[in-house]
């Protein structure tokens, strides 16, 4: 674990175990997912600050900063999802402990392989 010391679980269908495309993509995804999460959290925090800002100048400043973090996050998502279309990695915050075989695990984020509709 590296700062910010978040626990991440990666979830994908059992049918994909050993799939060469996914095996090539997972290290790529893991190399950027923590930065993706940081950018996503900064983007959200700045959107909240923008909504709560009193002055138009503050709203503009925070809005611009939020947009910059959104753009960084989107570029990281492109890197994470490179070569796995029509699938993509969905990153979501986990609010409860995860249970595997009766063992509780503290997990902050889940990274799930999803298929585009």
C-alpha positions in Angstrom: 0.0 0.0 0.0 1.2 3.5 -0.8 -0.1 6.8 0.4 -3.0 7.7 0.7 -3.3 4.2 2.2 -6.6 3.2 0.6 -7.7 -0.4 0.2 -8.8 -1.3 -3.3 -10.5 -4.5 -4.5 -10.5 -5.4 -8.2 -13.5 -7.4 -9.4 -14.1 -9.0 -12.7 -16.0 -12.1 -14.0 -14.4 -15.5 -13.3 -14.7 -16.2 -17.0 -11.9 -13.6 -17.5 -9.3 -15.3 -15.3 -6.3 -16.0 -17.5 -7.6 -13.8 -20.4 -4.4 -12.4 -22.1 -6.0 -9.0 -22.9 -7.1 -8.5 -19.3 -3.8 -9.8 -17.9 -2.1 -7.2 -20.0 -4.5 -4.4 -19.0 -4.6 -5.0 -15.2 -1.1 -3.8 -14.5 -1.8 -0.7 -16.6 -5.0 0.0 -14.6 -3.3 -0.6 -11.3 -0.5 1.8 -12.2 -2.9 4.7 -12.4 -6.0 3.8 -10.4 -4.7 5.5 -7.2 -4.0 8.8 -9.0 -7.4 8.4 -10.7 -9.1 8.2 -7.3 -7.1 11.2 -6.0 -8.2 13.3 -9.0 -11.8 12.1 -8.7 -11.9 13.1 -5.0 -10.3 16.5 -5.8 -12.8 17.1 -8.6 -15.7 16.3 -6.3 -14.4 18.5 -3.4 -13.9 21.4 -5.8 -17.4 21.0 -7.2 -18.8 21.1 -3.7 -16.7 24.3 -3.0 -18.0 25.8 -6.3 -21.6 25.2 -5.2 -21.0 26.7 -1.8 -19.0 29.7 -3.0 -20.5 33.1 -2.3 -18.7 35.2 -4.9 -18.8 34.7 -8.7 -15.0 35.0 -8.7 -14.7 32.1 -6.3 -17.2 30.1 -8.3 -15.2 30.7 -11.4 -11.9 29.8 -9.7 -13.1 26.6 -8.1 -15.0 25.6 -11.2 -11.9 26.0 -13.4 -9.9 23.9 -10.9 -12.6 21.2 -10.8 -12.5 21.1 -14.6 -8.7 20.6 -14.6 -9.0 17.7 -12.2 -11.9 16.2 -14.3 -9.7 16.4 -17.4 -6.8 14.7 -15.6 -9.2 12.0 -14.3 -10.6 11.4 -17.8 -7.1 11.0 -19.3 -6.3 8.5 -16.6 -9.5 6.6 -17.3 -8.5 6.4 -21.0 -5.2 4.9 -20.0 -6.9 2.4 -17.6 -9.4 1.3 -20.2 -7.0 1.1 -23.2 -7.5 -2.1 -25.2 -10.4 -3.5 -23.3 -13.4 -2.1 -25.3 -16.3 -2.9 -25.1 -15.5 -3.2 -21.4 -14.3 -0.5 -19.0 -13.1 -0.2 -15.4 -15.7 1.4 -13.1 -14.2 2.9 -9.9 -16.6 3.3 -7.0 -16.3 4.1 -3.3 -17.3 1.3 -1.0 -19.3 2.3 2.1 -19.4 -1.1 3.9 -17.0 -3.9 4.7 -16.7 -6.5 2.0 -17.2 -10.2 3.0 -15.4 -13.1 1.2 -15.9 -16.6 2.6 -17.1 -15.2 5.9 -14.0 -12.9 6.3 -14.7 -9.2 6.6 -12.3 -6.9 4.7 -12.1 -3.1 4.9 -12.2 -1.8 1.4 -12.3 1.8 0.4 -12.8 1.5 -3.4 -13.9 -1.2 -5.8 -12.6 -1.3 -9.3 -15.1 -3.4 -11.4 -14.9 -4.5 -15.0 -18.2 -3.5 -16.7 -19.5 -3.9 -20.2 -20.7 -0.9 -22.1 -24.3 -1.0 -23.1 
